[in-house]
Amino acid sequence: MSQLCYRLILSHMTQSIINNLQLRYHPHSILRQKASPFDEFELAPALYQAMLEIMYRGPGVGLAANQVGLLLRIFVMDCSDDRSTPIFLANPVILEKQGPLHKITEGCLSLPGVYQSVTRPSRILVEYHDELGSLQQKTFEGLESSCVQHEIDHLDGILFPDRVSNISDRNRLWKKYRAPSNWSL
């Protein structure tokens, strides 16, 4: 098979996968797995668009790749009220946690209807690759800081109830939560 033919078949298969991305809900096992580094930046624009559409439809402010069945270290987010500041982060690493801790109520598209206060650093410095593959560094504050930390947790197989500091609140939250049988597992 020629290289061109192989690339065309691979491109078609990849586009088919991207077009069929679906949210995964707890207790789907992929949500507890650590994602692999992302280096296929020619796929980034299509993944970026597809993941943003799923996130906005949620509606949510962040979405990690494993939430749509891809074990890749990428996520998208947009914490603006008017969907004006979307961002794609690949292989994100928190370089610095700064500022005081702040408590914010978090939710998750993979745990619909579950909300709980989580304490996290209010400001972080993150290194990541953008959708073009360029290495970036950016400081995130407030809601964006919490969102980035929440999504990086997803990439490491951690769900936000695991971060609830009060053990009795955490246990109550997990006991209260039940996944309906009609969800995609």
Rosetta blueprint (number, residue, H / E / L):
1 M L
2 S L
3 Q H
4 L H
5 C H
6 Y H
7 R H
8 L H
9 I H
10 L H
11 S H
12 H H
13 M H
14 T H
15 Q H
16 S H
17 I H
18 I H
19 N H
20 N L
21 L L
22 Q L
23 L L
24 R L
25 Y L
26 H L
27 P L
28 H L
29 S H
30 I H
31 L H
32 R H
33 Q L
34 K L
35 A L
36 S E
37 P L
38 F L
39 D L
40 E L
41 F L
42 E L
43 L L
44 A H
45 P H
46 A H
47 L H
48 Y H
49 Q H
50 A H
51 M H
52 L H
53 E H
54 I H
55 M H
56 Y H
57 R H
58 G L
59 P L
60 G L
61 V L
62 G E
63 L E
64 A E
65 A H
66 N H
67 Q H
68 V H
69 G L
70 L L
71 L L
72 L E
73 R L
74 I E
75 F E
76 V E
77 M E
78 D L
79 C L
80 S L
81 D L
82 D L
83 R L
84 S L
85 T L
86 P L
87 I E
88 F E
89 L E
90 A E
91 N E
92 P E
93 V E
94 I E
95 L E
96 E E
97 K E
98 Q E
99 G E
100 P E
101 L E
102 H E
103 K E
104 I E
105 T E
106 E E
107 G L
108 C L
109 L L
110 S L
111 L L
112 P L
113 G L
114 V L
115 Y L
116 Q E
117 S E
118 V E
119 T E
120 R E
121 P E
122 S E
123 R E
124 I E
125 L E
126 V E
127 E E
128 Y E
129 H E
130 D L
131 E L
132 L L
133 G L
134 S L
135 L E
136 Q E
137 Q E
138 K E
139 T E
140 F E
141 E E
142 G H
143 L H
144 E H
145 S H
146 S H
147 C H
148 V H
149 Q H
150 H H
151 E H
152 I H
153 D H
154 H H
155 L H
156 D L
157 G L
158 I L
159 L L
160 F H
161 P H
162 D H
163 R H
164 V L
165 S L
166 N L
167 I H
168 S H
169 D H
170 R H
171 N H
172 R H
173 L H
174 W H
175 K H
176 K H
177 Y L
178 R L
179 A L
180 P L
181 S L
182 N L
183 W L
184 S L
185 L L
